[in-house]
Amino acid sequence: MNTDAPPPPTTPSFRLDGRSALVTGAGRGIGLAAAAALVQAGAQVTLVARTAAEIGAAAERLGPLASACTLDVADLPSVAAFFADRPAFDVLVNNAGLNRPKPIWDVTEEDYDAVLGLNLKAAYFVAQASARRMIAQGVKGALIHMGSQMGHVGGANRSLYCASKWALEGMNKAIALDLAPHGIRSNTIAPTFIETPMTRPFFADPAFKASVLAKIKLGRLGKVEDLMGAIVFLASDAAALMTGTSLVIDGGWTAD
């Protein structure tokens, strides 16, 4: 045996011990799953959402590594105050979002402002505030934006949602370029339809559910657990060379 041979490479760690993370829209669904994944990987996680009781109960369920803070991310002065009072986070999961499915002829200006205001404007300024703190304190961290397969394709009755998620993809690529010199990575996760409290009412319509399943080549709806590994991966050293890109977790929807 050649004892002078170099040792084999070591897989970078997926652990997040000693790191801090912020998850928006974390009271339930994908946001709660993101927070759970990060806690289970060892991170100290701050969960934020608008509803104090929901976010407090969620953090309590996750244990001592989780804490809760009530915050409306669409309230930009409150966002600025939130970040001013805290050290930089190592990881941001930019998750808060909503959808108002309607055909284009039924969309109102209020619908537009609500969907684009939360899915894009709030996400942008949360990312900005997080990045500013990271840069000021020399933190080389990771931003993870919760996109959608609808940021890669179109969808009937989803003109607003698609507009917001396509814009999020462009935003992600551009801010990744801005932040790369500071050692801060930015990526998106683009899921297919995931069973959550927000999406469950849609699936009560058998025709709608059948149309969705016909496009998911693996033959089932997504679960929040399907996203948890990707969240930990993008937050960890295992994704150290990934920035400005998207992990599409869609069961094959966009492959067709």
GUDOMI-706906 format. One record per residue: residue in three letters; x, y, z of N, C-alpha, C, O, CB in turn. Coordinates in steps of 0.02 Angstrom, whole numbers, padded with zeros to 5 digits, always signed. Last residue first. Glycine has a CB too. Layout:
AlaXYZXYZXYZXYZXYZ
...
END
This chain:
Asp-02037+00927-00932-02078+00909-00990-02085+00970-01035-02117+00966-01088-02149+00883-00968
Ala-01976+00974-00821-01935+00936-00867-01972+00922-00933-01940+00907-00983-01914+00870-00835
Thr-02060+01033-00730-02029+01077-00780-01985+01041-00830-01959+01071-00876-01989+01130-00746
Trp-02101+00917-00654-02149+00961-00688-02117+01000-00744-02143+01001-00800-02180+01009-00639
Gly-02021+00834-00576-02017+00827-00649-02064+00873-00688-02066+00869-00749-02032+00757-00667
Gly-02034+00868-00444-02057+00803-00465-02058+00792-00540-02091+00746-00564-02125+00791-00440
Asp-01974+00987-00408-02040+00990-00439-02066+00923-00463-02116+00920-00498-02039+01036-00497
Ile-01868+01085-00361-01891+01024-00329-01964+01014-00349-02010+01031-00312-01883+01026-00249
Val-01731+01165-00413-01800+01153-00434-01821+01085-00408-01795+01034-00429-01808+01157-00511
Leu-01630+01281-00351-01642+01209-00343-01716+01197-00357-01759+01216-00317-01621+01184-00272
Ser-01546+01405-00441-01609+01382-00413-01609+01306-00408-01591+01272-00456-01668+01407-00455
Thr-01415+01531-00415-01450+01478-00451-01511+01455-00414-01528+01482-00361-01403+01419-00463
Gly-01325+01612-00348-01359+01638-00407-01398+01586-00446-01411+01596-00506-01311+01670-00451
Thr-01205+01489-00297-01238+01553-00288-01270+01575-00354-01246+01558-00408-01188+01606-00264
Met-01106+01367-00229-01170+01380-00262-01195+01449-00245-01205+01467-00187-01222+01327-00240
Leu-00998+01328-00158-00985+01356-00224-01050+01369-00262-01048+01381-00323-00941+01308-00265
Ala-01048+01275-00038-01003+01333-00035-00990+01365-00103-00973+01424-00106-00939+01313-00005
Ala-01135+01180+00008-01155+01219-00051-01110+01280-00060-01132+01331-00086-01229+01240-00045
Ala-01082+01129+00123-01086+01083+00067-01105+01119+00002-01093+01093-00052-01137+01028+00082
Asp-01097+01222+00221-01034+01224+00184-01035+01176+00124-00994+01183+00079-00977+01206+00230
Ser-01275+01267+00210-01215+01236+00238-01153+01244+00194-01157+01270+00138-01227+01163+00250
Ala-01391+01309+00151-01366+01347+00208-01296+01326+00230-01262+01364+00264-01414+01340+00266
Leu-01415+01212+00057-01397+01279+00034-01371+01323+00090-01332+01369+00078-01457+01313+00002
Phe-01444+01101+00145-01388+01100+00097-01367+01170+00077-01308+01187+00081-01408+01060+00035
Val-01560+01143+00211-01498+01132+00249-01438+01133+00203-01387+01163+00219-01501+01064+00287
Ile-01646+01147+00098-01635+01207+00140-01570+01200+00179-01529+01246+00180-01694+01218+00188
Ala-01643+01016+00054-01618+01068+00010-01603+01132+00050-01554+01166+00036-01668+01083-00046
Gly-01707+00951+00160-01637+00936+00145-01606+00990+00102-01548+01008+00112-01631+00869+00110
Met-01838+01004+00150-01797+01017+00209-01723+01003+00197-01680+01041+00221-01821+00974+00266
Leu-01924+00973+00049-01884+01034+00042-01832+01042+00097-01786+01082+00091-01930+01094+00042
Asp-01995+00863+00083-01957+00860+00020-01911+00920+00012-01865+00918-00029-02005+00855-00038
Glu-02069+00900+00192-02007+00862+00204-01963+00858+00142-01903+00851+00146-02023+00792+00229
Val-02183+00951+00138-02133+00998+00162-02066+00963+00175-02013+00994+00168-02157+01032+00227
Lys-02217+00861-00014-02225+00870+00059-02171+00919+00082-02120+00928+00048-02218+00801+00096
Gly-02303+00867-00173-02245+00875-00130-02264+00880-00057-02320+00900-00040-02206+00935-00151
Leu-02406+00738-00243-02395+00806-00220-02332+00808-00177-02312+00758-00148-02456+00833-00181
Arg-02350+00618-00366-02378+00637-00301-02366+00711-00288-02322+00742-00317-02348+00595-00243
Gly-02283+00577-00483-02349+00552-00468-02377+00569-00400-02425+00536-00378-02348+00482-00474
Leu-02171+00618-00546-02162+00567-00494-02228+00546-00463-02229+00502-00420-02115+00592-00441
Lys-02217+00719-00628-02201+00654-00659-02189+00599-00607-02198+00540-00622-02139+00661-00702
Ile-02347+00819-00621-02292+00799-00577-02273+00727-00595-02309+00680-00579-02313+00804-00500
Lys-02455+00828-00705-02394+00862-00724-02334+00846-00680-02277+00858-00699-02405+00936-00724
Ala-02557+00760-00644-02540+00741-00713-02475+00772-00735-02442+00746-00780-02596+00762-00760
Leu-02573+00828-00526-02539+00764-00524-02519+00740-00594-02470+00704-00601-02583+00712-00490
Val-02648+00938-00574-02581+00948-00545-02542+00882-00547-02484+00881-00568-02586+00974-00473
Ser-02766+00879-00614-02727+00916-00663-02656+00927-00639-02608+00925-00679-02759+00984-00679
Ala-02812+00826-00493-02794+00780-00547-02751+00816-00599-02705+00786-00626-02857+00751-00580
Lys-02840+00945-00423-02788+00899-00398-02765+00852-00453-02705+00838-00460-02815+00859-00338
Phe-02945+00995-00502-02882+01032-00496-02826+00986-00472-02770+00988-00499-02891+01091-00447
Ala-03040+00895-00483-03015+00909-00551-02949+00947-00548-02903+00932-00586-03067+00950-00591
Pro-03066+00899-00344-03035+00839-00375-03007+00853-00444-02955+00825-00462-03087+00784-00379
Asp-03032+01018-00231-03062+01014-00297-03030+00955-00334-02972+00960-00354-03053+01081-00338
Ala-02949+01017-00126-03016+00991-00114-03055+00984-00179-03106+00949-00182-03053+01036-00064
Phe-02836+01083-00159-02838+01012-00176-02904+00979-00158-02915+00920-00172-02782+00976-00142
Phe-02855+01210-00107-02856+01201-00180-02866+01128-00199-02899+01113-00248-02792+01228-00210
Pro-02838+01191+00033-02905+01203+00005-02910+01195-00071-02962+01174-00097-02928+01273+00023
Arg-02694+01172+00041-02741+01117+00050-02811+01131+00024-02841+01086-00006-02746+01099+00123
Thr-02610+01282+00037-02629+01250-00027-02683+01197-00020-02715+01179-00069-02568+01218-00058
Met-02596+01322+00170-02615+01371+00119-02640+01338+00055-02687+01363+00024-02556+01416+00103
Pro-02554+01208+00241-02619+01239+00257-02642+01289+00204-02702+01297+00194-02615+01274+00324
Thr-02486+01106+00106-02479+01149+00164-02548+01175+00183-02595+01166+00145-02428+01208+00151
Glu-02408+01012-00011-02467+01010+00034-02451+01050+00097-02410+01030+00138-02486+00937+00051
Ile-02344+01097-00148-02329+01065-00085-02393+01067-00042-02426+01119-00038-02270+01100-00048
Phe-02308+01099-00316-02362+01107-00267-02346+01064-00206-02337+01004-00210-02430+01086-00298
Thr-02128+01121-00324-02193+01110-00355-02247+01122-00303-02234+01151-00251-02198+01038-00385
Pro-02006+01247-00274-02046+01186-00266-02104+01182-00315-02127+01232-00343-02071+01181-00196
Ala-01859+01308-00285-01918+01315-00326-01960+01251-00322-01950+01205-00362-01899+01330-00400
Ile-01750+01408-00195-01779+01341-00199-01846+01350-00235-01885+01394-00217-01788+01308-00127
Thr-01610+01512-00239-01681+01500-00229-01695+01425-00226-01656+01384-00251-01723+01532-00284
Asn-01469+01598-00163-01499+01547-00206-01574+01543-00193-01599+01567-00142-01466+01478-00194
Ser-01321+01678-00127-01393+01688-00134-01419+01637-00184-01395+01633-00241-01410+01760-00156
Arg-01183+01704-00012-01215+01668-00067-01290+01680-00068-01320+01691-00015-01200+01592-00062
Ile-01052+01810+00023-01122+01794+00039-01154+01762-00022-01153+01790-00076-01161+01858+00061
Gly-00928+01864+00004-00932+01796+00028-01002+01775+00049-01010+01729+00089-00886+01786+00085
His-00922+01984-00056-00925+01985+00017-00931+01914+00046-00938+01907+00107-00983+02027+00040
Pro-00930+01959-00191-00866+01984-00164-00864+01986-00088-00810+01990-00059-00853+02053-00191
Ala-01070+01917-00197-01015+01869-00202-00948+01896-00176-00913+01860-00142-01007+01848-00274
Leu-01166+02016-00201-01144+01992-00135-01085+01945-00139-01053+01933-00087-01201+01959-00101
Asp-01194+02045-00335-01175+02099-00289-01141+02072-00226-01093+02102-00202-01237+02139-00270
Leu-01231+01917-00379-01171+01950-00407-01147+02006-00362-01087+02015-00352-01186+01977-00477
Ala-01346+01897-00306-01290+01851-00297-01226+01881-00323-01172+01872-00294-01304+01784-00332
Ile-01428+01994-00358-01399+02007-00292-01344+01958-00276-01299+01974-00237-01453+02005-00238
Ala-01457+01931-00482-01423+01995-00480-01392+02008-00412-01335+02031-00408-01471+02050-00498
Lys-01522+01811-00447-01460+01809-00487-01421+01874-00481-01360+01873-00476-01477+01795-00561
Asn-01632+01862-00372-01583+01817-00342-01517+01817-00381-01463+01821-00352-01611+01746-00338
Met-01704+01933-00470-01676+01967-00411-01619+01926-00381-01566+01952-00365-01730+01980-00359
Gly-01745+01826-00550-01700+01877-00576-01666+01916-00520-01606+01929-00524-01737+01925-00620
Glu-01827+01758-00457-01770+01724-00488-01720+01774-00516-01659+01767-00507-01793+01676-00543
Leu-01923+01855-00432-01880+01833-00377-01818+01797-00404-01764+01805-00378-01919+01786-00329
Ala-01987+01860-00554-01949+01918-00532-01901+01899-00476-01845+01924-00473-01996+01975-00509
Trp-02051+01737-00550-02000+01749-00602-01957+01808-00582-01896+01806-00591-02034+01762-00671
Lys-02135+01766-00441-02083+01714-00434-02031+01718-00490-01972+01703-00478-02115+01645-00432
Ser-02220+01868-00487-02180+01878-00427-02122+01828-00422-02067+01846-00402-02224+01872-00365
Ala-02277+01811-00602-02239+01873-00607-02194+01882-00547-02136+01902-00554-02286+01933-00613
Cys-02343+01701-00544-02287+01690-00589-02244+01753-00596-02183+01749-00596-02313+01668-00658
Tyr-02440+01773-00471-02392+01729-00436-02331+01716-00480-02274+01720-00456-02425+01663-00415
Leu-02510+01838-00574-02476+01877-00521-02422+01834-00487-02366+01857-00476-02527+01902-00469
Ser-02555+01730-00653-02514+01782-00683-02476+01822-00630-02418+01839-00639-02557+01829-00725
Arg-02626+01611-00635-02571+01627-00590-02526+01682-00618-02465+01681-00609-02530+01564-00575
Asn-02714+01551-00722-02741+01585-00663-02688+01607-00613-02703+01621-00555-02791+01540-00628
Ala-02595+01433-00777-02660+01464-00785-02684+01492-00718-02676+01462-00666-02711+01414-00812
Gly-02422+01469-00776-02477+01431-00748-02543+01468-00756-02546+01528-00744-02464+01415-00675
Gly-02254+01448-00841-02316+01484-00829-02368+01439-00799-02360+01378-00797-02341+01514-00894
Val-02093+01421-00759-02144+01407-00810-02203+01453-00798-02203+01493-00751-02166+01331-00809
His-02017+01471-00658-01982+01441-00715-02028+01424-00773-02006+01415-00830-01945+01379-00692
Gly-02092+01506-00554-02041+01554-00573-01999+01530-00631-01951+01563-00651-01996+01570-00514
Met-02163+01396-00528-02197+01448-00567-02152+01509-00579-02173+01557-00611-02260+01470-00531
Gln-02088+01327-00441-02083+01306-00511-02116+01357-00556-02100+01362-00615-02115+01236-00520
Ser-02027+01459-00334-02079+01411-00355-02061+01386-00424-02025+01418-00462-02149+01444-00355
Gly-01937+01516-00193-01968+01530-00257-02022+01479-00272-02059+01459-00227-01917+01530-00313
Met-01875+01574-00055-01922+01522-00074-01959+01544-00137-02006+01584-00135-01972+01508-00017
His-01703+01602-00046-01767+01631-00061-01815+01575-00084-01797+01534-00126-01761+01686-00116
Ile-01573+01616+00061-01613+01565+00026-01682+01594+00017-01717+01610+00065-01615+01497+00066
Leu-01410+01673+00086-01480+01692+00078-01515+01638+00037-01489+01617-00014-01486+01763+00044
Ala-01275+01645+00196-01316+01620+00140-01386+01649+00144-01418+01649+00196-01318+01543+00141
Gly-01117+01725+00238-01174+01681+00249-01212+01663+00186-01185+01666+00131-01221+01712+00298
Lys-00998+01792+00318-01003+01759+00253-01057+01706+00258-01045+01649+00279-00933+01727+00231
Val-00993+01944+00399-01022+01876+00401-01028+01849+00330-01059+01880+00286-01092+01876+00436
Gly-00950+02073+00426-00904+02026+00395-00928+01954+00397-00887+01908+00398-00838+02030+00428
Gln-01038+02166+00468-01006+02126+00520-00959+02073+00492-00933+02032+00529-01058+02094+00564
Ala-01085+02224+00352-01057+02268+00404-01018+02228+00456-00970+02254+00484-01114+02306+00438
Ile-01136+02112+00285-01078+02148+00258-01045+02189+00312-00983+02190+00319-01099+02193+00199
Met-01244+02080+00368-01191+02031+00356-01128+02066+00332-01073+02051+00355-01214+01979+00305
Arg-01322+02195+00357-01294+02176+00423-01237+02127+00414-01186+02132+00448-01349+02145+00468
Arg-01353+02189+00220-01318+02247+00247-01286+02230+00314-01229+02249+00327-01366+02306+00256
Ala-01426+02069+00211-01360+02075+00179-01320+02134+00207-01260+02128+00217-01368+02082+00104
Ser-01544+02105+00280-01502+02050+00304-01431+02056+00276-01383+02048+00313-01533+01982+00285
Ala-01592+02207+00198-01576+02221+00267-01530+02167+00297-01484+02183+00334-01640+02226+00308
Gln-01609+02135+00076-01565+02193+00080-01543+02206+00152-01483+02216+00166-01599+02256+00051
Ala-01705+02039+00113-01639+02018+00090-01589+02075+00095-01532+02065+00117-01642+01993+00017
Val-01810+02127+00142-01784+02084+00194-01714+02059+00175-01668+02059+00217-01831+02023+00206
Phe-01827+02182+00015-01801+02225+00068-01781+02186+00131-01739+02210+00169-01852+02277+00086
Tyr-01871+02071-00060-01813+02110-00081-01784+02148-00022-01724+02146-00010-01832+02160-00136
Ala-01986+02028+00006-01928+01983+00001-01865+02021-00016-01811+02007+00011-01941+01929-00052
Ala-02068+02140-00015-02047+02123+00053-01985+02078+00052-01939+02087+00091-02104+02089+00091
Lys-02078+02132-00158-02053+02191-00124-02028+02175-00054-01972+02193-00036-02107+02244-00120
Leu-02122+01991-00180-02063+02022-00211-02036+02081-00170-01978+02080-00150-02081+02046-00281
Asn-02227+01947-00100-02183+01898-00132-02119+01928-00160-02068+01894-00164-02220+01863-00187
Leu-02290+02068-00056-02261+02020-00010-02209+01976-00044-02153+01969-00019-02315+01977+00021
Gly-02320+02140-00174-02294+02174-00115-02261+02127-00066-02209+02143-00037-02349+02210-00081
Leu-02376+02050-00261-02309+02076-00277-02278+02110-00216-02217+02110-00208-02312+02125-00336
Val-02497+02029-00185-02453+01974-00205-02382+01999-00220-02333+01971-00194-02481+01938-00267
Ala-02549+02160-00160-02540+02111-00106-02490+02058-00125-02444+02043-00086-02607+02078-00090
Asp-02552+02224-00284-02511+02252-00230-02499+02202-00175-02444+02200-00146-02545+02314-00202
Tyr-02642+02138-00353-02573+02149-00377-02529+02173-00320-02475+02146-00309-02572+02200-00435
Asp-02759+02154-00277-02727+02088-00284-02654+02096-00303-02610+02064-00274-02764+02045-00336
Glu-02780+02290-00304-02768+02268-00235-02736+02199-00233-02690+02186-00194-02833+02268-00194
Glu-02809+02287-00438-02748+02321-00416-02730+02301-00345-02671+02296-00328-02756+02397-00421
Thr-02868+02120-00479-02877+02190-00461-02809+02221-00442-02760+02186-00432-02926+02197-00403
Val-02908+01999-00601-02858+02026-00554-02870+02100-00543-02880+02138-00590-02786+02014-00581
Asp-02990+01950-00699-03020+01961-00633-02971+01993-00583-02992+02011-00528-03045+01896-00606
Trp-02915+01928-00812-02969+01977-00817-03003+01991-00750-03041+02039-00744-03020+01953-00867
Ile-02824+01826-00777-02800+01895-00782-02857+01946-00783-02849+02001-00757-02758+01903-00845
Pro-02896+01717-00653-02879+01734-00722-02864+01808-00728-02888+01848-00688-02937+01714-00770
Lys-02814+01688-00496-02869+01717-00534-02848+01722-00607-02789+01731-00621-02890+01787-00505
Pro-02749+01652-00339-02760+01626-00407-02823+01655-00439-02878+01648-00413-02765+01550-00405
Arg-02649+01726-00247-02720+01739-00259-02736+01716-00330-02735+01756-00377-02738+01815-00249
Asn-02529+01687-00124-02553+01678-00192-02627+01694-00194-02664+01678-00147-02540+01605-00217
Leu-02381+01738-00030-02451+01721-00038-02469+01714-00112-02429+01731-00156-02496+01774-00005
Gly-02245+01726+00091-02274+01737+00025-02348+01719+00024-02374+01690+00072-02238+01695-00027
Ala-02088+01706+00170-02156+01732+00173-02184+01746+00103-02149+01774+00061-02159+01797+00215
Asn-01951+01669+00156-02005+01622+00139-02075+01652+00135-02117+01625+00100-02006+01567+00189
Asn-01796+01669+00156-01844+01721+00135-01906+01686+00110-01913+01674+00050-01813+01769+00080
Val-01689+01629+00270-01737+01594+00227-01794+01642+00215-01836+01654+00259-01762+01526+00259
Leu-01523+01672+00299-01591+01697+00291-01630+01650+00247-01608+01632+00193-01591+01769+00261
Val-01387+01647+00407-01431+01617+00356-01498+01654+00357-01526+01666+00411-01442+01541+00368
Asp-01322+01720+00501-01281+01683+00453-01323+01658+00394-01297+01650+00339-01247+01624+00487
Phe-01373+01886+00544-01386+01815+00540-01338+01783+00490-01317+01816+00443-01460+01802+00520
Ala-01296+02014+00643-01310+01984+00578-01326+01910+00586-01298+01875+00628-01250+01992+00530
Pro-01381+02061+00797-01321+02046+00757-01342+02015+00690-01399+01993+00681-01274+01998+00795
Arg-01518+02180+00805-01490+02113+00810-01423+02107+00774-01411+02143+00725-01538+02063+00783
Asp-01585+02297+00780-01580+02276+00850-01543+02211+00859-01538+02187+00916-01648+02271+00880
Ala-01595+02311+00644-01551+02358+00681-01538+02335+00752-01486+02352+00781-01581+02428+00681
Phe-01692+02220+00607-01622+02204+00593-01575+02250+00631-01519+02229+00648-01609+02210+00518
Phe-01808+02288+00657-01793+02219+00676-01719+02204+00666-01686+02178+00711-01836+02169+00637
Ala-01807+02409+00588-01797+02408+00660-01777+02339+00685-01735+02333+00730-01859+02433+00696
Ala-01834+02363+00457-01772+02398+00471-01756+02398+00546-01699+02387+00565-01776+02471+00446
Val-01963+02308+00478-01907+02265+00456-01840+02298+00472-01795+02265+00498-01912+02252+00380
Ser-02034+02423+00510-02026+02371+00561-01970+02322+00542-01934+02299+00586-02092+02332+00570
Pro-02027+02490+00386-01996+02519+00445-01986+02468+00502-01935+02470+00537-02038+02577+00471
Leu-02100+02393+00304-02028+02404+00296-01996+02440+00354-01939+02423+00371-02015+02442+00233
Asp-02203+02273+00317-02197+02338+00351-02122+02355+00353-02086+02334+00398-02228+02335+00425
Ala-02195+02147+00270-02217+02198+00222-02215+02268+00251-02223+02317+00215-02288+02182+00198
Val-02166+02069+00377-02110+02086+00333-02130+02135+00278-02087+02163+00245-02083+02023+00301
Asp-02211+02090+00534-02243+02093+00469-02189+02115+00419-02169+02173+00420-02305+02141+00468
Leu-02169+01991+00672-02146+02040+00623-02186+02033+00559-02194+01978+00532-02070+02032+00608
Thr-02130+01924+00826-02185+01945+00782-02160+02001+00737-02135+02052+00760-02246+01968+00824
Cys-02018+01794+00850-02026+01866+00849-02082+01884+00802-02083+01863+00744-01959+01902+00829
Ala-01950+01655+00940-02001+01685+00898-02001+01761+00904-01985+01788+00957-02070+01657+00916
Ser-01822+01528+00930-01855+01584+00964-01902+01618+00914-01894+01610+00854-01802+01635+00992
Ala-01740+01371+00955-01786+01413+00917-01814+01469+00960-01828+01459+01020-01844+01371+00888
Leu-01668+01289+01034-01631+01323+00981-01675+01371+00941-01650+01407+00899-01599+01273+00934
Pro-01760+01226+01120-01720+01282+01144-01680+01319+01091-01658+01375+01103-01674+01259+01196
Gly-01905+01183+01013-01857+01175+01067-01812+01235+01079-01824+01289+01051-01816+01117+01054
Leu-02012+01180+00926-01946+01164+00899-01892+01160+00952-01837+01136+00938-01926+01216+00848
Arg-02123+01221+00996-02121+01152+00973-02051+01131+00950-02033+01073+00954-02171+01142+00916
Glu-02094+01356+01011-02094+01313+01070-02089+01240+01050-02055+01201+01083-02157+01325+01112
Ala-02112+01402+00881-02045+01403+00911-02041+01357+00971-01991+01322+00981-02025+01474+00930
Ala-02252+01385+00871-02207+01350+00825-02137+01346+00855-02105+01293+00854-02204+01385+00757
Ala-02302+01471+00968-02313+01400+00975-02266+01360+00931-02242+01307+00951-02386+01383+00958
Gly-02261+01593+00911-02236+01573+00977-02244+01498+00987-02199+01465+01013-02273+01610+01031
Ile-02333+01596+00793-02259+01593+00789-02229+01572+00856-02178+01537+00858-02231+01661+00768
Glu-02465+01601+00843-02443+01547+00799-02368+01540+00799-02341+01484+00804-02468+01560+00727
Ala-02466+01719+00920-02482+01655+00951-02456+01597+00909-02428+01549+00935-02557+01648+00961
Ala-02431+01821+00826-02389+01807+00884-02403+01737+00913-02356+01701+00928-02401+01859+00938
Thr-02422+01831+00658-02467+01808+00711-02427+01784+00771-02393+01732+00767-02512+01753+00685
Arg-02324+01863+00563-02367+01916+00588-02408+01896+00650-02426+01939+00690-02414+01938+00534
Ala-02161+01794+00597-02224+01796+00560-02267+01850+00593-02247+01879+00643-02260+01725+00561
Val-02003+01713+00618-02044+01773+00618-02107+01762+00576-02106+01726+00526-02005+01833+00592
Leu-01886+01628+00715-01945+01621+00673-01984+01687+00676-01997+01713+00730-01990+01561+00695
Thr-01718+01601+00724-01770+01649+00742-01827+01643+00691-01817+01651+00631-01742+01722+00743
Val-01613+01470+00777-01660+01495+00726-01711+01543+00757-01742+01529+00808-01697+01436+00693
Gln-01458+01406+00776-01502+01445+00820-01549+01483+00773-01526+01524+00734-01461+01494+00868
Ala-01427+01244+00702-01428+01317+00701-01474+01345+00755-01521+01313+00777-01451+01342+00632
Gly-01430+01105+00692-01390+01136+00744-01391+01211+00747-01358+01240+00790-01321+01114+00736
Ala-01515+01039+00611-01445+01040+00589-01400+01079+00638-01340+01085+00627-01439+01072+00520
Gln-01634+01064+00672-01609+00996+00675-01537+00990+00651-01501+00943+00669-01653+00950+00633
Val-01647+01199+00636-01637+01181+00706-01607+01111+00711-01560+01100+00750-01704+01184+00745
Leu-01670+01181+00499-01611+01217+00521-01595+01203+00594-01537+01196+00613-01621+01292+00510
Ala-01791+01111+00498-01732+01082+00466-01668+01115+00492-01619+01082+00506-01736+01089+00390
Ala-01877+01202+00563-01863+01137+00593-01799+01106+00564-01758+01078+00601-01922+01089+00584
Ala-01879+01305+00468-01853+01318+00535-01834+01252+00569-01782+01247+00602-01903+01356+00577
Ala-01940+01236+00362-01873+01265+00354-01841+01276+00421-01783+01259+00432-01875+01330+00314
Ala-02065+01208+00419-02020+01153+00400-01949+01177+00391-01902+01142+00411-02045+01119+00336
Leu-02114+01338+00430-02103+01298+00491-02056+01240+00476-02013+01224+00517-02169+01273+00520
Gly-02122+01368+00292-02080+01407+00338-02064+01370+00402-02007+01371+00425-02113+01472+00354
Ile-02215+01277+00241-02145+01273+00219-02099+01311+00267-02044+01289+00281-02137+01301+00149
Gly-02325+01272+00381-02308+01254+00312-02234+01251+00298-02195+01225+00339-02339+01302+00265
Arg-02303+01408+00500-02332+01345+00477-02305+01329+00407-02266+01368+00379-02410+01349+00475
Gly-02228+01519+00537-02276+01491+00584-02304+01424+00564-02326+01386+00607-02332+01538+00592
Ala-02138+01590+00460-02116+01527+00489-02167+01493+00534-02151+01444+00567-02054+01537+00527
Gly-02110+01702+00380-02169+01661+00368-02163+01593+00398-02180+01543+00367-02181+01655+00293
Thr-01930+01684+00380-01991+01724+00379-02051+01681+00360-02043+01629+00327-01983+01783+00329
Val-01798+01640+00481-01847+01613+00434-01909+01656+00437-01939+01665+00491-01864+01538+00450
Leu-01627+01655+00512-01692+01689+00514-01737+01657+00462-01717+01648+00405-01684+01766+00503
Ala-01494+01584+00609-01536+01586+00549-01601+01623+00563-01626+01622+00619-01551+01514+00523
Ser-01324+01561+00658-01391+01588+00671-01429+01594+00605-01399+01606+00553-01386+01657+00706
Arg-01214+01428+00707-01238+01479+00660-01308+01501+00679-01347+01464+00710-01236+01452+00588
Gly-01181+01324+00790-01149+01389+00803-01171+01443+00755-01149+01500+00762-01076+01381+00798
Asp-01203+01199+00668-01193+01216+00738-01156+01283+00744-01108+01297+00709-01153+01160+00773
Leu-01243+01144+00550-01247+01217+00557-01238+01240+00629-01262+01293+00649-01315+01243+00530
Arg-01186+01015+00440-01205+01040+00506-01202+01116+00508-01163+01148+00471-01159+01009+00560
Phe-01135+00963+00328-01203+00989+00322-01227+01017+00389-01283+01041+00393-01251+00934+00297
Ser-00964+00981+00282-01015+00969+00332-01082+01000+00314-01086+01055+00287-00993+00995+00399
Pro-00893+00903+00138-00906+00961+00179-00965+00949+00226-01011+00911+00210-00918+01023+00136
Thr-00808+00749+00139-00871+00783+00122-00879+00844+00166-00874+00838+00227-00931+00736+00129
Thr-00637+00745+00101-00688+00740+00153-00750+00779+00132-00745+00837+00111-00661+00767+00221
Pro-00534+00646-00008-00568+00707+00011-00622+00694+00063-00649+00639+00067-00599+00741-00051
Pro-00408+00535+00060-00465+00549+00016-00498+00614+00038-00492+00635+00095-00516+00490+00017
Pro-00234+00585+00083-00298+00557+00107-00354+00573+00059-00349+00621+00021-00314+00585+00177
Pro-00105+00546-00039-00143+00593+00002-00208+00562+00027-00233+00516-00005-00159+00657-00039
Ala+00017+00416-00017-00041+00443-00053-00079+00492-00009-00085+00480+00051-00087+00386-00076
Asp+00116+00354+00051+00127+00425+00035+00068+00456-00001+00068+00516-00015+00189+00433-00007
Thr+00089+00223+00063+00075+00264+00123+00086+00338+00110+00067+00380+00151+00118+00241+00181
Asn+00026+00112-00041+00065+00173-00045+00046+00219+00013-00007+00250+00013+00052+00209-00113
Met+00042-00059+00000+00000+00000+00000+00044+00062+00000+00093+00066+00037-00048+00000+00061
END
